Amino acid sequence: MRLPVELTRWDRFDAALQARFYPEGEWPGKEGECFWVSCKAVPSEQVSALRDVLERDAIPQLVEWAKGIEALDGCSPFRREKQAFTYQYPLLHE
């Protein structure tokens, strides 16, 4: 990904890896476009298994999603809208 990425561990959300794309002017205080990626913490006994799933499946899907947005022409209406990506953690049951 070429655009700036903000990464946050945020436990307010569902057990998931989530990302949002913010077009120019949509994130207060930030110039230009950017992605905000957040993920929820997991219990230590689930870290290893979840890491494998995230590295093998979730992160490649996230990168493909983000590259699809970056590949759009800057004047594309789709690139001028906020967009979201969610990958639910498969191992957690709350």
N, CA, C and O of each residue as an XYZ file, in Angstrom:
376
protein
N       0.852     -1.172      0.000
C       0.000      0.000      0.000
C       0.897      1.233      0.000
O       1.922      1.284      0.680
N       0.491      2.195     -0.762
C       1.271      3.426     -0.858
C       0.728      4.541      0.025
O       1.485      5.402      0.474
N      -0.569      4.533      0.274
C      -1.178      5.591      1.082
C      -0.821      5.408      2.554
O      -0.523      4.293      2.982
N      -0.849      6.480      3.325
C      -0.562      6.366      4.756
C      -1.537      5.412      5.456
O      -2.711      5.319      5.098
N      -1.013      4.709      6.461
C      -1.816      3.765      7.240
C      -1.644      4.088      8.712
O      -0.520      4.174      9.208
N      -2.762      4.266      9.415
C      -2.776      4.425     10.869
C      -3.187      3.075     11.445
O      -4.185      2.503     11.004
N      -2.447      2.554     12.414
C      -2.768      1.266     13.019
C      -3.043      1.460     14.500
O      -2.265      2.099     15.208
N      -4.161      0.901     14.966
C      -4.592      1.066     16.343
C      -5.109     -0.252     16.891
O      -5.822     -0.975     16.195
N      -4.759     -0.572     18.127
C      -5.448     -1.660     18.822
C      -6.616     -1.022     19.537
O      -6.430     -0.151     20.387
N      -7.810     -1.446     19.202
C      -8.992     -0.791     19.711
C      -9.993     -1.855     20.122
O     -10.506     -2.583     19.272
N     -10.277     -1.955     21.414
C     -11.142     -3.010     21.918
C     -12.621     -2.638     21.953
O     -13.428     -3.390     22.499
N     -12.983     -1.521     21.395
C     -14.396     -1.139     21.335
C     -15.147     -1.905     20.252
O     -16.367     -2.055     20.322
N     -14.424     -2.384     19.264
C     -15.049     -3.038     18.126
C     -15.207     -4.528     18.363
O     -14.701     -5.081     19.340
N     -15.920     -5.161     17.449
C     -16.042     -6.613     17.470
C     -14.660     -7.238     17.354
O     -13.685     -6.567     17.018
N     -14.594     -8.545     17.641
C     -13.334     -9.273     17.514
C     -13.007     -9.400     16.028
O     -13.431    -10.341     15.357
N     -12.249     -8.437     15.537
C     -12.003     -8.377     14.101
C     -10.790     -7.519     13.782
O     -10.329     -6.711     14.589
N     -10.299     -7.731     12.579
C      -9.352     -6.821     11.947
C     -10.218     -5.937     11.062
O     -10.919     -6.438     10.183
N     -10.178     -4.647     11.282
C     -11.013     -3.726     10.527
C     -10.165     -2.630      9.922
O      -9.123     -2.259     10.463
N     -10.618     -2.121      8.801
C      -9.936     -1.002      8.163
C     -10.979     -0.077      7.562
O     -12.066     -0.493      7.160
N     -10.609      1.171      7.517
C     -11.453      2.164      6.885
C     -10.570      3.008      5.970
O      -9.425      3.323      6.291
N     -11.133      3.357      4.836
C     -10.463      4.255      3.908
C     -11.113      5.618      4.037
O     -12.335      5.751      3.958
N     -10.279      6.628      4.238
C     -10.761      8.001      4.349
C     -10.236      8.804      3.161
O      -9.027      8.995      3.029
N     -11.140      9.277      2.291
C     -10.708     10.126      1.182
C     -10.222     11.489      1.692
O     -10.377     11.827      2.866
N      -9.659     12.222      0.815
C      -9.189     13.584      1.112
C     -10.269     14.362      1.851
O     -11.412     14.437      1.400
N      -9.894     14.944      2.997
C     -10.792     15.808      3.750
C     -11.790     15.107      4.652
O     -12.583     15.777      5.312
N     -11.780     13.781      4.705
C     -12.760     13.047      5.508
C     -12.273     12.703      6.906
O     -13.083     12.343      7.760
N     -10.975     12.804      7.167
C     -10.444     12.537      8.504
C      -9.992     13.881      9.071
O      -8.992     14.435      8.616
N     -10.706     14.404     10.044
C     -10.361     15.713     10.590
C      -8.905     15.771     11.073
O      -8.438     14.891     11.796
N      -8.225     16.802     10.665
C      -6.850     17.008     11.090
C      -5.805     16.282     10.255
O      -4.609     16.440     10.500
N      -6.221     15.502      9.292
C      -5.292     14.778      8.416
C      -5.426     15.320      7.002
O      -6.526     15.585      6.515
N      -4.283     15.474      6.362
C      -4.293     15.879      4.966
C      -4.177     14.643      4.089
O      -3.467     13.696      4.427
N      -4.869     14.656      2.978
C      -4.784     13.576      2.021
C      -5.627     12.372      2.413
O      -6.372     12.393      3.393
N      -5.483     11.328      1.618
C      -6.197     10.086      1.852
C      -5.414      9.221      2.831
O      -4.198      9.362      2.960
N      -6.116      8.329      3.518
C      -5.399      7.396      4.393
C      -6.290      6.215      4.753
O      -7.509      6.250      4.585
N      -5.646      5.177      5.249
C      -6.326      4.005      5.773
C      -6.143      3.995      7.285
O      -5.065      4.309      7.789
N      -7.189      3.636      7.999
C      -7.096      3.418      9.439
C      -7.383      1.953      9.673
O      -8.472      1.471      9.362
N      -6.421      1.246     10.216
C      -6.544     -0.179     10.488
C      -6.593     -0.355     12.002
O      -5.763      0.192     12.728
N      -7.574     -1.121     12.468
C      -7.683     -1.383     13.897
C      -7.921     -2.872     14.109
O      -8.469     -3.569     13.255
N      -7.495     -3.328     15.264
C      -7.705     -4.734     15.596
C      -7.947     -4.851     17.091
O      -7.474     -4.038     17.884
N      -8.687     -5.872     17.448
C      -8.999     -6.117     18.845
C      -7.980     -7.077     19.433
O      -7.535     -8.005     18.758
N      -7.614     -6.861     20.675
C      -6.715     -7.774     21.381
C      -7.435     -9.099     21.635
O      -8.664     -9.149     21.693
N      -6.658    -10.162     21.783
C      -7.230    -11.480     22.063
C      -6.543    -12.078     23.286
O      -5.441    -11.665     23.646
N      -7.189    -13.046     23.922
C      -6.541    -13.723     25.047
C      -5.230    -14.370     24.604
O      -5.121    -14.870     23.484
N      -4.252    -14.355     25.481
C      -2.911    -14.837     25.117
C      -2.911    -16.272     24.612
O      -2.078    -16.625     23.777
N      -3.826    -17.110     25.099
C      -3.833    -18.508     24.649
C      -4.333    -18.651     23.203
O      -4.207    -19.724     22.613
N      -4.893    -17.589     22.636
C      -5.373    -17.643     21.256
C      -4.461    -16.913     20.271
O      -4.693    -16.956     19.063
N      -3.437    -16.250     20.774
C      -2.603    -15.407     19.930
C      -1.943    -16.183     18.796
O      -2.015    -15.759     17.643
N      -1.319    -17.280     19.089
C      -0.568    -18.018     18.069
C      -1.474    -18.491     16.932
O      -1.159    -18.287     15.759
N      -2.581    -19.113     17.273
C      -3.493    -19.617     16.245
C      -4.082    -18.467     15.428
O      -4.181    -18.559     14.204
N      -4.469    -17.394     16.100
C      -5.053    -16.267     15.389
C      -4.018    -15.570     14.512
O      -4.340    -15.140     13.405
N      -2.800    -15.454     14.983
C      -1.736    -14.845     14.173
C      -1.586    -15.590     12.853
O      -1.464    -14.969     11.797
N      -1.594    -16.914     12.909
C      -1.473    -17.712     11.689
C      -2.605    -17.402     10.711
O      -2.365    -17.235      9.516
N      -3.831    -17.325     11.214
C      -4.986    -17.033     10.366
C      -4.881    -15.625      9.783
O      -5.142    -15.417      8.598
N      -4.502    -14.674     10.609
C      -4.395    -13.297     10.131
C      -3.323    -13.161      9.057
O      -3.543    -12.507      8.037
N      -2.165    -13.775      9.280
C      -1.081    -13.667      8.307
C      -1.412    -14.397      7.008
O      -1.046    -13.937      5.926
N      -2.096    -15.523      7.110
C      -2.379    -16.347      5.940
C      -3.605    -15.842      5.164
O      -3.633    -15.937      3.937
N      -4.604    -15.314      5.852
C      -5.881    -15.006      5.207
C      -6.281    -13.531      5.310
O      -6.528    -12.883      4.292
N      -6.343    -13.004      6.524
C      -6.893    -11.657      6.731
C      -6.024    -10.558      6.124
O      -6.531     -9.686      5.418
N      -4.740    -10.596      6.391
C      -3.874     -9.514      5.895
C      -3.805     -9.501      4.373
O      -3.874     -8.422      3.784
N      -3.671    -10.664      3.698
C      -3.725    -10.613      2.230
C      -5.041    -10.037      1.695
O      -5.038     -9.314      0.699
N      -6.166    -10.355      2.352
C      -7.446     -9.777      1.926
C      -7.467     -8.264      2.144
O      -7.950     -7.517      1.294
N      -6.945     -7.819      3.279
C      -6.873     -6.391      3.573
C      -6.020     -5.662      2.533
O      -6.415     -4.614      2.022
N      -4.864     -6.217      2.229
C      -3.963     -5.588      1.249
C      -4.623     -5.538     -0.128
O      -4.530     -4.523     -0.817
N      -5.284     -6.616     -0.536
C      -5.972     -6.633     -1.827
C      -7.067     -5.564     -1.873
O      -7.208     -4.863     -2.875
N      -7.837     -5.439     -0.793
C      -8.878     -4.419     -0.705
C      -8.272     -3.021     -0.840
O      -8.761     -2.201     -1.618
N      -7.209     -2.753     -0.083
C      -6.583     -1.425     -0.101
C      -5.960     -1.118     -1.464
O      -6.081      0.001     -1.962
N      -5.303     -2.090     -2.059
C      -4.696     -1.865     -3.377
C      -5.764     -1.608     -4.440
O      -5.539     -0.849     -5.382
N      -6.928     -2.244     -4.283
C      -8.025     -1.980     -5.203
C      -8.477     -0.525     -5.139
O      -8.795      0.077     -6.165
N      -8.506      0.028     -3.952
C      -8.863      1.444     -3.794
C      -7.764      2.321     -4.377
O      -8.046      3.266     -5.114
N      -6.513      2.013     -4.050
C      -5.397      2.815     -4.556
C      -5.308      2.786     -6.082
O      -4.848      3.755     -6.687
N      -5.736      1.702     -6.706
C      -5.649      1.565     -8.157
C      -6.682      2.414     -8.889
O      -6.553      2.659    -10.088
N      -7.708      2.864     -8.166
C      -8.730      3.689     -8.805
C      -8.173      5.056     -9.161
O      -7.311      5.589     -8.462
N      -8.662      5.607    -10.233
C      -8.317      6.964    -10.629
C      -8.717      7.921     -9.506
O      -9.740      7.722     -8.852
N      -7.924      8.940     -9.289
C      -8.195      9.909     -8.230
C      -9.526     10.625     -8.382
O     -10.051     11.160     -7.406
N     -10.077     10.646     -9.582
C     -11.372     11.293     -9.820
C     -12.536     10.311     -9.720
O     -13.692     10.711     -9.858
N     -12.248      9.043     -9.482
C     -13.300      8.037     -9.392
C     -14.240      8.351     -8.235
O     -13.778      8.623     -7.127
N     -15.550      8.318     -8.469
C     -16.493      8.556     -7.370
C     -16.323      7.532     -6.243
O     -16.514      7.861     -5.072
N     -15.971      6.314     -6.588
C     -15.782      5.274     -5.575
C     -14.598      5.610     -4.663
O     -14.626      5.316     -3.468
N     -13.561      6.224     -5.234
C     -12.387      6.585     -4.425
C     -12.652      7.819     -3.572
O     -11.875      8.105     -2.661
N     -13.683      8.529     -3.828
C     -14.005      9.739     -3.077
C     -14.955      9.445     -1.913
O     -15.401     10.373     -1.238
N     -15.275      8.156     -1.665
C     -16.184      7.785     -0.591
C     -15.455      7.014      0.499
O     -14.489      6.301      0.226
N     -15.926      7.161      1.743
C     -15.411      6.333      2.830
C     -15.768      4.883      2.527
O     -16.837      4.595      1.989
N     -14.858      3.972      2.880
C     -15.091      2.555      2.639
C     -14.568      1.769      3.827
O     -13.727      2.251      4.587
N     -15.074      0.550      3.979
C     -14.687     -0.246      5.140
C     -14.400     -1.695      4.753
O     -14.940     -2.225      3.782
N     -13.532     -2.309      5.546
C     -13.146     -3.715      5.413
C     -13.237     -4.333      6.809
O     -12.798     -3.724      7.785
N     -13.798     -5.528      6.908
C     -13.865     -6.228      8.190
C     -13.535     -7.700      7.985
O     -14.065     -8.347      7.081
N     -12.658     -8.218      8.831
C     -12.353     -9.643      8.866
C     -12.596    -10.099     10.302
O     -11.806     -9.800     11.198
N     -13.691    -10.822     10.515
C     -14.031    -11.296     11.849
C     -13.042    -12.368     12.288
O     -12.681    -13.240     11.498
N     -12.605    -12.309     13.533
C     -11.727    -13.347     14.077
C     -12.508    -14.655     14.144
O     -13.584    -14.689     14.740
N     -12.005    -15.712     13.558
C     -12.752    -16.971     13.539
C     -12.680    -17.763     14.832
O     -13.466    -18.691     15.018
N     -11.762    -17.429     15.732
C     -11.530    -18.262     16.902
C     -12.194    -17.766     18.178
O     -12.188    -18.467     19.190
N     -12.756    -16.588     18.144
C     -13.306    -16.001     19.368
C     -14.815    -16.137     19.421
O     -15.510    -16.000     18.414
N     -15.294    -16.406     20.604
C     -16.734    -16.451     20.853
C     -16.991    -15.611     22.088
O     -16.583    -15.972     23.192
N     -17.665    -14.498     21.900
C     -17.918    -13.602     23.026
C     -19.296    -13.814     23.578
O     -19.687    -13.145     24.534
